[in-house]
Amino acid sequence: MDIPEKYKQLWSDWDIHVLILLSLYVQIILIFLGRLRKTSTSIWIRMLIWSSYLLADWVADFVLGQLSNAMDDSSSSNAIIAYWAPFLILHLGGPDTIIAYSMEDNELWARHLLGLIYELIVAFYVLFRSLPNTRLLSPTILIFLVAIIKYVERSYSLYKASTENFRSSISSSARKLPTNISSTISNMEDLNSLNEAFGLYSACKPFFVDVIPLVEVYEKTGNLIKEMTAKEVLIMTGMELNYAFDELYTKATVNHSRVGYALRALCSICILLSFSLFVLVPKDDFDKLDVVITYVLLVASIFLDVMATIMILFSDWMIVTLLNVKKLDNWGEWLAKHIARIKRVWLKRRYWSGEMPQLNLVSNCLKNFALIRAPRLGIMDWIKAKLSFVQEIKLYPSWTTGFETYTLHTLQLTSTCN
């Protein structure tokens, strides 16, 4: 099939511009919706995040190749095209809210890091082709620095969350008791509940990779859980799942470290400096559309960096960090209280969706009755109301084989499914 010449020319003129904006659009989706994976089970949100996660790398890689083909030795636009190359590597570094979609993605950290070498070669080739025009060399190098840092952060986060490294990190720290678990549980609305949930998560991490913790850790966490009601256990479990999600699927472990805070400040400064330098550079001989696209990339990068910084500052990890930094004394607790207060006012705190991807027996039985949607939902609401006593039950320990296990005692609900 022959494509008309005008459409070929239209694609030739707009392909890079459209695709680089598409890459930016995908980053915006991921940074704002990536964190919804732990609080929403909507199939549409999951499909959008999954498709955006896959599309992000494909589009960035493709546009990098297109940039190398678009370089023209006699064109003044080479400098501005070369300026776009590090933005694509920055996009490949991914937002802080999602670095992996599944556990298997973490195992590919070495392949991801190797991809950085190829992409840097292409990007530096594009930059080399733009020489000897050096008007945008300084802002380009600044964005290159930010892009490399973000890409390495993602690769290192994948490495830290890989099964082998996760197991080795537990093996090296599992011989000491978590210091942020108190002997008695505090009020669940108190700041200390976040700190204690983090301590419980640290104690429970061995179960993720079949590592048996010390009996002392078992006893200390068991004594803590005995003092809690079932409702408090469920809330604490949600907090622990929140920490687990952040460690396995986001850049939380990298961002909330001394090096991470320093790199965050360095990247923000570099982006602002690059923007300032680009504003000061004469742009009379540049294509107006190219200049507009560049401003969009710069402004969007500043905006996304600010949003990422806000998410870090108002995260539970930041509160736990402030509560455990001894050098801050009372200042750390004061800052943590104000962060938590702002979160309660502006954000709806929800740690997980309250659901797991397993078969719901009651729902499955009701579907077999072939009821229409409205009556079925009404029956489900009635069952939930009748089972509301579940929040008031207690957890009773039973001792088996030297380890402590907990059984949730509830009334038996029997139903017949035909």
PAKE-853595 format. One record per residue (C-alpha): residue number from 1; residue in one letter; x, y, z. Coordinates in steps of 0.001 Angstrom, whole numbers. Last residue first. Example, Ala and Ser with C-alpha at 12.3 -4.5 7.8 and 13.67 -1.06 7.14 Angstrom:
// PAKE-853595
2,S,13670,-1060,7140;
1,A,12300,-4500,7800;
END
This chain:
// PAKE-853595
418,N,-25243,-24677,43296;
417,C,-23396,-22926,46081;
416,T,-24366,-23727,49628;
415,S,-23424,-21386,52412;
414,T,-21732,-21694,55770;
413,L,-20361,-18804,57805;
412,Q,-18396,-19951,60853;
411,L,-17898,-17364,63583;
410,T,-14405,-15922,63809;
409,H,-11111,-16918,65456;
408,L,-8056,-15424,63676;
407,T,-5155,-17740,64428;
406,Y,-1704,-16508,65387;
405,T,1539,-18469,65287;
404,E,4424,-18553,67749;
403,F,7371,-20802,67091;
402,G,8760,-23634,69260;
401,T,7116,-26375,67266;
400,T,3649,-25031,67914;
399,W,2465,-22456,70439;
398,S,-943,-20911,69989;
397,P,-1605,-17184,70251;
396,Y,-5111,-15680,70301;
395,L,-5915,-12667,68152;
394,K,-9022,-10791,69204;
393,I,-12244,-9971,67409;
392,E,-13702,-6456,67242;
391,Q,-13185,-5705,63539;
390,V,-14882,-8962,62555;
389,F,-18105,-7725,64149;
388,S,-18892,-6021,60827;
387,L,-19917,-9401,59410;
386,K,-23627,-8593,59267;
385,A,-22909,-5275,57539;
384,K,-20615,-6974,55002;
383,I,-23320,-9567,54289;
382,W,-25944,-6835,53722;
381,D,-23597,-4916,51416;
380,M,-22972,-8106,49417;
379,I,-26717,-8740,49140;
378,G,-27285,-5226,47834;
377,L,-24465,-5595,45336;
376,R,-26078,-8789,44048;
375,P,-29495,-7111,43876;
374,A,-28049,-4299,41679;
373,R,-25912,-6468,39358;
372,I,-28471,-9022,38243;
371,L,-28355,-12425,39852;
370,A,-26934,-15387,37955;
369,F,-26916,-17564,41090;
368,N,-23374,-18586,40176;
367,K,-22325,-14968,40594;
366,L,-23451,-15106,44212;
365,C,-21209,-18084,44894;
364,N,-18177,-16302,43418;
363,S,-18843,-13206,45505;
362,V,-19046,-15295,48670;
361,L,-15874,-17228,47821;
360,N,-13739,-14216,46858;
359,L,-10889,-15743,44859;
358,Q,-7513,-14058,45421;
357,P,-5815,-10898,44180;
356,M,-5784,-9148,47586;
355,E,-8028,-6370,48829;
354,G,-7847,-3694,51509;
353,S,-6724,-1160,48885;
352,W,-3552,-185,50728;
351,Y,-2115,2560,52902;
350,R,-4844,5152,52700;
349,R,-4352,8602,54134;
348,K,-6551,11184,52416;
347,L,-4227,14086,51890;
346,W,-4614,17785,52576;
345,V,-5462,18043,56280;
344,R,-4089,14730,57557;
343,K,-942,15137,55452;
342,I,-390,18647,56841;
341,R,-604,17298,60391;
340,A,1778,14427,59605;
339,I,4359,16867,58220;
338,H,3908,19108,61261;
337,K,4378,16216,63669;
336,A,7478,14980,61808;
335,L,9041,18448,61946;
334,W,8549,18657,65716;
333,E,9809,15090,66221;
332,G,12968,15884,64278;
331,W,13461,19188,66085;
330,N,13284,17450,69464;
329,D,16695,15836,69008;
328,L,17923,16465,65439;
327,K,21179,14581,66042;
326,K,19245,11454,67044;
325,V,17778,10904,63583;
324,N,15143,8223,64217;
323,L,11961,10328,64319;
322,L,13029,12341,61273;
321,T,13665,9182,59248;
320,V,10307,7669,60235;
319,I,8513,10852,59154;
318,M,10463,10922,55881;
317,W,9571,7290,55171;
316,D,5909,8083,55802;
315,S,6039,10477,52861;
314,F,5436,14216,52953;
313,L,8982,15339,52104;
312,I,9420,12681,49417;
311,M,6127,13496,47713;
310,I,7003,17210,47813;
309,T,10382,16498,46200;
308,A,8730,14444,43441;
307,M,6269,17282,42797;
306,V,9110,19807,42561;
305,D,11046,17554,40181;
304,L,7931,17021,38055;
303,F,7397,20792,37799;
302,I,11038,21501,36963;
301,S,11040,18775,34300;
300,A,7734,20064,32886;
299,V,9164,23569,32623;
298,L,12277,22287,30868;
297,L,10489,19961,28450;
296,V,7865,22566,27583;
295,Y,10583,25179,27056;
294,T,12348,22798,24697;
293,I,9160,22128,22725;
292,V,8603,25881,22358;
291,V,12173,26387,21115;
290,D,11805,23584,18587;
289,L,8545,25121,17348;
288,K,10233,28484,16908;
287,D,13045,27005,14788;
286,F,16346,28315,16038;
285,D,18162,31206,14321;
284,D,16952,33845,16771;
283,K,17584,31767,19901;
282,P,20126,33821,21837;
281,V,21012,31962,25095;
280,L,19815,33601,28332;
279,V,16668,31450,28704;
278,F,18710,28298,28072;
277,L,21143,29234,30839;
276,S,18324,29749,33323;
275,F,16688,26397,32466;
274,S,19996,24581,32792;
273,L,20625,26228,36153;
272,L,17171,25191,37396;
271,I,17727,21598,36263;
270,C,21196,21488,37832;
269,I,19957,22835,41177;
268,S,17160,20257,41353;
267,C,19581,17453,40489;
266,L,22055,18494,43182;
265,A,19337,18726,45864;
264,R,18028,15256,45033;
263,L,21573,13889,44888;
262,A,22241,15149,48425;
261,Y,18977,13668,49741;
260,G,19758,10331,48098;
259,V,23295,10240,49457;
258,R,21986,10749,52982;
257,S,19281,8139,52465;
256,H,15566,8374,51846;
255,N,15718,8667,48056;
254,V,17589,5404,47575;
253,T,15350,3218,49752;
252,A,12232,4957,48410;
251,K,13052,4540,44715;
250,T,9837,2598,44028;
249,Y,8642,-991,43457;
248,L,10176,-3225,46131;
247,E,10970,-726,48891;
246,D,7835,1354,48410;
245,F,5583,-1704,48263;
244,A,7096,-3153,51433;
243,Y,6671,131,53308;
242,N,2981,325,52330;
241,L,2481,-3342,53181;
240,E,3782,-2556,56677;
239,M,1360,343,57055;
238,G,-1556,-1828,55939;
237,T,-509,-4510,58417;
236,M,-533,-1910,61210;
235,I,-4107,-979,60315;
234,L,-5132,-4652,60285;
233,V,-3413,-5299,63617;
232,E,-5083,-2216,65103;
231,K,-8493,-3556,64091;
230,A,-7660,-6955,65571;
229,T,-6832,-5330,68905;
228,M,-3225,-4859,69928;
227,E,-1358,-5866,73101;
226,K,-708,-9382,71776;
225,I,914,-7849,68667;
224,L,3724,-6334,70742;
223,N,4426,-9573,72567;
222,G,4676,-11371,69228;
221,T,7046,-8759,67814;
220,K,9392,-9239,70781;
219,E,9093,-13030,70761;
218,Y,9783,-13405,67051;
217,V,12738,-11044,67187;
216,E,14170,-13054,70060;
215,V,13570,-16293,68106;
214,L,15868,-14939,65378;
213,P,14477,-14618,61870;
212,I,14039,-17492,59399;
211,V,14800,-16435,55819;
210,D,12253,-17563,53224;
209,V,12608,-14494,50941;
208,F,9615,-12361,51954;
207,F,9540,-14003,55397;
206,P,12858,-12328,56251;
205,K,11203,-8887,55942;
204,C,8998,-9426,59018;
203,A,11325,-7775,61529;
202,S,11943,-4790,59260;
201,Y,8191,-4497,58713;
200,L,7640,-4575,62462;
199,G,10157,-1751,62904;
198,F,8483,249,60150;
197,A,5113,-307,61799;
196,E,6629,893,65087;
195,N,7778,4146,63478;
194,L,4436,4696,61797;
193,S,2646,3987,65090;
192,N,5023,6416,66805;
191,L,3356,9309,65040;
190,D,167,8722,67041;
189,E,-3190,7851,65471;
188,M,-2669,4161,66235;
187,N,-2144,4998,69913;
186,S,1061,3362,71055;
185,I,1817,-328,71145;
184,T,3786,-1641,74066;
183,S,7318,-3018,74181;
182,S,8475,-545,71574;
181,I,9765,-1503,68166;
180,N,12148,1110,66699;
179,T,15391,-651,67624;
178,P,14851,-3642,65373;
177,L,16674,-6589,66967;
176,K,20060,-7575,65596;
175,R,21071,-10709,63761;
174,A,18703,-9985,60863;
173,S,20941,-7198,59571;
172,S,23479,-9022,57406;
171,S,21148,-11845,56418;
170,I,18430,-9341,55571;
169,S,20708,-7458,53157;
168,S,21749,-10774,51616;
167,R,18135,-11798,51016;
166,F,17195,-8501,49377;
165,N,20367,-8681,47284;
164,E,19425,-12114,45942;
163,T,15759,-11299,45453;
162,S,16265,-8019,43614;
161,A,15022,-4933,45481;
160,K,18481,-3411,46012;
159,Y,19395,-4038,42354;
158,L,16189,-2416,41100;
157,S,16927,604,43311;
156,Y,20489,702,41929;
155,S,19197,700,38343;
154,R,16709,3456,39121;
153,E,19274,5592,40891;
152,V,21719,5033,38010;
151,Y,19145,6393,35560;
150,K,18348,9378,37758;
149,I,22027,10264,38207;
148,I,22732,9856,34485;
147,A,19802,12111,33584;
146,V,20800,14829,36070;
145,L,24357,14936,34707;
144,F,23124,14986,31098;
143,I,20777,17839,32023;
142,L,23785,19868,33184;
141,I,25794,18886,30094;
140,T,23004,20185,27831;
139,P,22745,23477,29742;
138,S,26509,24030,29213;
137,L,26644,22956,25545;
136,L,23713,25067,24417;
135,R,25732,27753,22603;
134,T,28492,25300,21745;
133,N,28041,24920,17968;
132,P,31252,23074,17023;
131,L,29612,20585,17591;
130,S,26061,19285,17153;
129,R,27273,15925,15837;
128,F,29118,15336,19118;
127,L,25889,15856,21089;
126,V,24040,13309,18942;
125,Y,26908,10856,19394;
124,F,26851,11573,23117;
123,A,23162,10581,23201;
122,V,23727,7399,21185;
121,I,26647,6326,23392;
120,L,24669,7229,26516;
119,E,21795,5033,25363;
118,Y,24088,2065,24815;
117,I,25786,2446,28199;
116,L,22478,2990,30010;
115,G,21142,-262,28527;
114,L,23813,-2106,30517;
113,L,22250,-722,33703;
112,H,18838,-2045,32698;
111,R,20269,-5444,31804;
110,A,21964,-5588,35216;
109,W,18747,-4560,37026;
108,L,16730,-7286,35318;
107,E,15904,-9145,38567;
106,N,13883,-6152,39745;
105,D,11552,-6510,36759;
104,E,10611,-10005,37950;
103,M,9113,-8537,41125;
102,S,6515,-6723,39036;
101,Y,5862,-3212,37737;
100,A,9299,-1841,38523;
99,I,10704,1672,38960;
98,I,7494,3404,40015;
97,T,6859,6458,42201;
96,D,10337,7985,41809;
95,P,9810,8727,38120;
94,G,11785,6918,35412;
93,G,15467,6985,34572;
92,L,14379,6457,30978;
91,H,12758,9898,31142;
90,L,16107,11432,32130;
89,I,17680,9530,29230;
88,L,15099,11197,26995;
87,F,15869,14604,28503;
86,P,19553,13962,27796;
85,A,18824,13818,24021;
84,W,16716,16996,23807;
83,Y,19719,19366,23982;
82,A,21221,17600,20954;
81,I,18148,18675,18991;
80,I,18715,22258,20220;
79,A,22324,22248,19066;
78,N,21551,20595,15724;
77,S,18942,23222,14911;
76,S,21522,25410,13146;
75,S,21524,22985,10247;
74,S,24457,22303,7917;
73,D,25664,19122,9585;
72,D,22136,17735,9745;
71,M,21131,15604,12751;
70,A,17712,14008,12333;
69,N,19058,10445,12174;
68,S,20636,10691,15626;
67,L,17430,12204,16972;
66,Q,15379,9327,15558;
65,G,17474,6809,17458;
64,L,16932,8691,20705;
63,V,13225,8911,19849;
62,F,12978,5115,19648;
61,D,14683,4525,22989;
60,A,12467,7086,24741;
59,V,9300,5660,23166;
58,W,10081,2060,24089;
57,D,11152,2860,27653;
56,A,8012,4834,28538;
55,L,5619,2575,26618;
54,L,6086,-352,28994;
53,Y,5342,1690,32136;
52,S,2571,3592,30346;
51,S,864,329,29339;
50,W,1096,-1014,32897;
49,I,-54,2246,34504;
48,L,-3047,2552,32155;
47,M,-3967,-1129,32569;
46,R,-3763,-856,36356;
45,I,-5899,2275,36368;
44,W,-8487,622,34133;
43,I,-8526,-2599,36193;
42,S,-9374,-632,39332;
41,T,-7705,-2286,42315;
40,S,-6643,976,43940;
39,T,-4472,1782,46972;
38,K,-1138,96,46217;
37,R,-1197,712,42465;
36,L,-2148,4355,43038;
35,R,1527,5282,43537;
34,G,2207,5040,39801;
33,L,-706,7349,38992;
32,F,924,10745,39529;
31,I,4535,9970,38621;
30,L,3567,7466,35930;
29,I,1080,9671,34103;
28,I,3477,12624,34024;
27,Q,6248,10393,32701;
26,V,3936,9120,29928;
25,Y,3214,12714,28885;
24,L,6939,13451,28635;
23,S,7479,10470,26338;
22,L,4472,11555,24270;
21,L,5982,15036,24003;
20,I,9168,13443,22660;
19,L,7070,11371,20269;
18,V,5112,14287,18841;
17,H,8153,16500,18278;
16,I,10231,13676,16819;
15,D,7527,12588,14355;
14,W,6365,16055,13310;
13,D,8198,16996,10122;
12,S,8818,13467,8809;
11,W,5282,12458,9721;
10,L,3835,15357,7729;
9,Q,6194,14603,4833;
8,K,5034,11013,4687;
7,Y,1451,12165,4922;
6,K,1955,14578,2007;
5,E,3584,11855,-81;
4,P,550,9605,-10;
3,I,1216,6153,1509;
2,D,1363,3357,-1081;
1,M,0,0,0;
END
